[in-house]
Amino acid sequence: MVAANTSGGVMAKLISPQSIAIAAAAVGQVGREADIMRTTLLHSFGLLVYVCLWTFILSFLVW
């Protein structure tokens, strides 16, 4: 459960507006935050599905 909680925090950090704004400024893509957010959101949903499935599967392995 701790690992699932930590993974959820990482996924939330991926799509936080502050992180995206800082990343855009760092790589010289100011003004393209919406494009970065769209791409990151797609990856974040994929990671969410992966973490949910593994958490569900591993919850049955604990005795």
C-alpha positions as CSV (number, residue, x, y, z in Angstrom):
1,M,0.0,0.0,0.0
2,V,2.9,2.3,0.7
3,A,4.3,1.8,-2.7
4,A,0.9,2.4,-4.4
5,N,0.6,5.6,-2.3
6,T,4.1,6.8,-3.4
7,S,3.3,6.0,-7.0
8,G,0.2,8.1,-6.8
9,G,2.2,11.0,-5.5
10,V,4.6,10.7,-8.4
11,M,1.7,10.6,-10.9
12,A,0.2,13.7,-9.4
13,K,3.6,15.5,-9.6
14,L,3.8,14.6,-13.3
15,I,0.7,16.7,-14.1
16,S,1.1,19.5,-11.6
17,P,1.1,22.9,-13.3
18,Q,4.1,24.2,-11.4
19,S,6.2,21.3,-12.5
20,I,5.2,21.7,-16.1
21,A,5.9,25.5,-16.1
22,I,9.3,24.9,-14.6
23,A,10.1,22.2,-17.1
24,A,8.9,24.3,-20.0
25,A,11.1,27.2,-18.9
26,A,14.1,24.9,-18.4
27,V,14.0,23.6,-21.9
28,G,13.0,26.8,-23.6
29,Q,9.5,25.8,-24.5
30,V,7.7,28.7,-22.7
31,G,4.2,29.0,-24.2
32,R,3.9,25.4,-25.1
33,E,2.8,24.2,-21.6
34,A,-0.5,23.0,-23.0
35,D,1.2,20.6,-25.4
36,I,3.5,19.3,-22.6
37,M,0.5,18.9,-20.4
38,R,-1.4,16.9,-23.0
39,T,1.5,14.6,-23.6
40,T,2.2,14.1,-19.9
41,L,-1.5,13.5,-19.2
42,L,-1.5,10.6,-21.7
43,H,1.5,9.0,-20.1
44,S,0.1,9.7,-16.6
45,F,-3.1,7.8,-17.5
46,G,-1.1,4.9,-18.7
47,L,0.9,4.8,-15.6
48,L,-2.3,5.0,-13.5
49,V,-3.7,2.0,-15.2
50,Y,-0.5,0.1,-14.7
51,V,-0.2,0.9,-11.0
52,C,-3.8,0.1,-10.4
53,L,-3.6,-3.3,-12.0
54,W,-0.4,-4.2,-10.2
55,T,-1.7,-3.0,-6.9
56,F,-4.9,-5.1,-7.4
57,I,-2.9,-8.2,-8.4
58,L,-0.3,-7.9,-5.6
59,S,-3.1,-7.4,-3.0
60,F,-4.1,-11.0,-3.5
61,L,-0.5,-12.3,-3.0
62,V,-0.2,-11.0,0.5
63,W,-1.3,-13.6,3.0
